Amino acid sequence: MIGQPIYIVGPCAAESREQVLETARELAAISCQPSEVSSQHSVPFIFRAGAWKPRTSPHTFQGVGEEALTWLAEAKMLYGMDVATEVATPEHVRKAIAAGMDYLWIGARTSANPMAVENLTPALSSREGGKIKGILIKNPVNEDAKLWIGNIERLEKTGIPVMAVHRGCGHQPCWRMAHQVRLARPDIPMLLDPSHMSGDAAKVPELMQMIPQLGLDGAMVEVHCHPAEALSDAKQQITPEELADRLRLTEHRPAPPDRVQTDLPNRENTELNWLRAEIDELDDKLWDTIAARMDVSRRIGEWKKANGVAPLQPERYEMIRERLKNLTPTHSSGEGELRTEFKLALWELIHEESLRQQE
């Protein structure tokens, strides 16, 4: 970690003045309390809420717009927290700065377009842009470490401090991408966005446990006073009380046994945790792929029964075996190629279960 943990918390969207102020009041109360995250200081929160929401469908809640900035400014005045909102156009930037926003963030959809990010820099570089304390850039919607790094470099030209926010892709962690960016730019803070990474409020606590394990610098979490009533991202928002419970545990809960190497220096231990996070994600994808394959096998079995075809087709069986012998995995590095014996042995197990699914 670069310094004191950074927590940017608040609702996905500013829906009403009452919702914004109620959530801000509850979060400010937590922020002022002594915290186990730091033995000497409470955890300062940056209060976040989206004024403009780039939604997939035009028929969903698109955000209140400029009026929401006045609610954020009021929350700042009443509760003393810095405030943040998302920007996607130069006009958003100008209006947010004029309203007194302290931090701005660029979302994953905008981050996917380098020209869109570049177009924001003149407004950020202006004399008024100097009022901004920090700019946050989320990873692109698609797994692209080089583009994420490029966007960081574009924003650094403005002179405003930049922070990276890792939110995964399509509710998948994409740890490899974040690991690459962390290794390339260890000098800037990286925050975790467990809300978008999971899309599920129940999974947010487990993901927040990854913050100390990976040496991350904090989190950007969607927190709503009444999540069930939220107009956007209702399923992934947690309550202020749930956030407080998580902060009391995050820094002091020991890592699982398979992530602890007490004989290694802390830096090397963190690197090992990153690699293990990549392995865990790949294992999850592996089992998901096998489960999906078995679903297709069941449907093949139904077709074979309906058409009087035997489950085992010897010609097809031999064809697949020969294909496997010459198959080079897409992600192979060329080093330590998979042994043919291993590929065939693994496929035999999968094929045996596939036949069972067709019965």
N, C-alpha and C positions, 0 to 999 in steps of 0.2 A: 504494500500500500504506500501511496505517496505521502499521505498526511492523515489528518483526522477524517473519519468516514464522512462521505457526502450522501445525504438522503434528500432526494427530490420527490416529494410526495403530494398527492392530491387527486382529485377526480379526473377521469379521462377527459371530460368536457365540462365547461362551466354552463350549467343548465338554467340556473336562476340565481338571483342575488342571495336568496335564503339558503340554497344548497351550498353555494360557495362559502358564505360566512359561517354556516354551521360546521362544515367540514374543517375550515381553517381554524375555527375556535377550538375544536377538539384536538386537532393536530398541534396547535400552539401549546395546549395544556400538557401534552406528552413531551414536547420539545423542552419545556421548562423544567421538567422533573429530572432529578438525578438519575443517571443511566448507568447500567452495567457495561455499556459499550465503552465508556470512558470512566475511569475511577475519579477523575478530577472535574470533568465538564459534562454538562448535558449535551445532547445531540442536537445541533441546530438543523432545522428543516428548511428547505427551500420549497415553498408552496407552488404547486403546478396545477394548471387547468387549461384545456384547449379552448380557444375562442373560435378558431376555424378548424373544422374536422374534414380532412380529405377522405371521404367514405367511398367504398366501392360502388354502391348504388345511390343514384340521386334521390331515391325514395326514402332513404334513411336520414336520421338526424345529422345535419351538416354543421352544427354549431350555431351559436347565437351571433357570432361576429363581433364587431367593434364594441358593442355595448358590454360584452363580457369583460373587457379590459378594465372598465370602471369598477366592476365588482372585485377583480383581483387587486386593483389599486387600493380599494377600501379595506380589503383583508390585510394588505401590507400595512396600512396606517393603523388599523385597530390592533393587530397582533404582532407586529414587529418582525414578521418573516419576509425574507426576500421572495419575490414572485417570478414565475416563469410561464411562458406560453409557447406554443408551436407557431412557426412561420413557414410559409411556402412561397411567398412572392415578395418583391421589394416593397410593395405597398403594406403588406403585413408587418414587415420590419419597421417601416416608418411609423406606423400607427402604434405598434407595441412600444417602441422607444418613447414616443410622445406621451404614452399613458403611464410611463414610469416602470416598465418591466425591467427586472434586474438581469434575468437570464432568458435566452431564447433557445429553442431546440428545433432541429430540422429532422423531420420524420423519415421513415424508411422509404416511402414512395418518392419523396423529393430527392432523397439520397441516391436513389437508383438512376437519377438523371444528372450527370455531371454539369450539363449546361444550366440546369435549374439552380444548382448550388452556386455555380460561377455567377449567375445573374443576381444572387443575393449579396455578393461581396461589396459592390459599390455603396449600397445603403448601409451596410455594416461598417464600412470604412469611412463613412462621413463623420463630420465633427460631432453630430448627435450620437453616432454609433459608439463613441467613446464612453458613453454613459453605461453601456452594457458591461456587466462583470464577467460574463462567460457565455460561450456558445456551445451547445451540445449537438453532436452529429450522431444519429443512429446509423446502424449498418444498413446497407441496401436490402430491399426485400428479397433479392436473390443472393446466394452465397458468393460474395466477391470481395476478397480481402484487399486486392489492389485498388479497387474503386473506393472502398472505405478509406484507405490510406490517402488516396488522391484527394478525396473530399476534405480530409483533415488538413492537408497541405494547402488546399484552396482557401480554407477559412483562416488559416494561420496568417495569410497575407493581410488580413484586416487588422492585425495587432491585438485582437481580442483573445483571451485565453480560451483554448479549445478543450473539450472533454469528449471522449467517445462513449457511446451508450450501446451496449450489446443486448439486442432484443431477439436474436435468433431469426430464423426464417420459417414462416408457415407453421408456427408453434413447434419447431424443432430447435434444439440448442445451437447447432452449428458451432461446436466448440473449436473445431479446427480453424475456422475463419478468425474467430476472436483470438485464438492462440497466436496465429500468424501476425495479427495486428499488434498484440501485446508485445511480442518479441521485436517487432519493427519499431514500435513507438512506446517504449517503457517509460518515457519521460512525461507522458500526459496521463491524466486520470482516465480510468475505464470503469464505468458503472454498469451494473447488471439491471436489465429490465425483465424481472421475472413474470410480470403480468402478461406482456405480449409473448414472451418465450413459451409460456404454458397455455395461455388462453383459458386458464382454469384457476380460480381463486384457491382451491384446495391444494394446488401444487406450488403456490407461491412460497410458503414456508420452507419447503424442502429445497427449492432453488436458492433461496436467500442464504442457506447454509453453505452454498458454494462460494460466497463472497470471501470469507477468510481463507478457505481452502485454496483458492486460486489467486490470493493476494490482490483482489479487486479493491476498488477505492470507495465503494458504496453502492447505492441502488436508486433506480427511478421506479417508483411503485405507484400503481393506480389505487387510490384510497378514496372511498366515497362514504358519506355519512349514512346513506341508505342504498347499498349496492343493488338490491333487488329492484329498486325504482329507477336505476340509471337509464338514461336514454341511449347510451352507447357503451359497449364493452361491459355489460352488466355481469356476465359470468366470470370475469377475471379480476374484478375489483374487490378489495378487502376493506374492512372497517378500520377506523383509527385504533380501536381496542385490539384488533388482531395484529396490527402493525406493532403496537407497543409490546405485545407478548413476544413477537418475533425478535424485536430488538433486544429484549432481555436475554434471549438465548443465543443469538447469532454469534457473538464474539467469544462466548464462553463454553459453548457446547463442543466437546471433543469431536474431531473428525472420525468417521468410521475406521475400524482397524485396517482395512485394506488401503486407506489413504494416508496412513501415518508411518513415517520413517524417522524415528527419533535420532538415528545415528547420522542423518544427513543434515547439512547446513540448511537453514530455513529457505534460502533461495532455490537450492536444488530440490528441496521437498515440494515447493510450489510448482516447479517445472514438472516434477513427477505427477502431481495432481492434475495438471493440465493434460498430460498424456493419458492418464487414466480416465479423465472425463471424455476424451476422444474415443477411447476404447469402449467405455460404457455406452456411448451414443451409437457406435457402430454395432455393438452387440444387440442393442434394442432394435436397430434397423434390420439386422440379420434375422432375428426371430419374427419380426413383422413380415419380412419378405417370405420366410418359410411358411408362416401361417397363411399368407395370401396365396402361396403356391398350392397349399393343401385345399384351399377353397376352390381353386380351379380344378384340382384333381377330383374333388367330389362332383363337380359339374360334368367333368369328362366321364366319370363313372355312371352318372345318370344317363348321359347320351349313349354310352356303350350298352347299358342294359336295355334301353329303349330300342336299340338297333341290333341287338343280338351279337355284339362284339365282345370278345374275351378281354378281361382286364389287362393281361400281359400280351404285348405285341413284340415278339422277338426281334423283328427287323428294326423297329423303332428303338428298342433297348440297345442294340449293338451300334446303331447310328449315333445315339447320344454318347455312348462310351468313347467312340472314336473322336467325336467332336471335342469332348472334354480333354483328351490327351493333348490336343493342339491349341486349346483355349488359353489366351493370355488375358488376365483380368484387366479391365479398363483402367483401374487405378494402380496397376503394378508399377513399381519404380524401376524395375529391371534388376533389382538386387534381391537375392533370396527368393527366386521364383518358387511358386507352390509346386511341391513334388507331385508328379502324376499319380503316385500311389495314394497320396493324401486326397487329391481331388476325387479319385475313383471311390475310395473308401467312404468319403463323406457323401458322395452322390448315391452310393448303394443304400446308405441309411435313409436318405431322403426318398429314394425310389421305393424302398420297402414300405415306408409309412404312406407314401402316395397310393400304392396298391391297396393298402388296408383301408384307406379313405374311400376307395372305389367299390368296396365290397357292399 
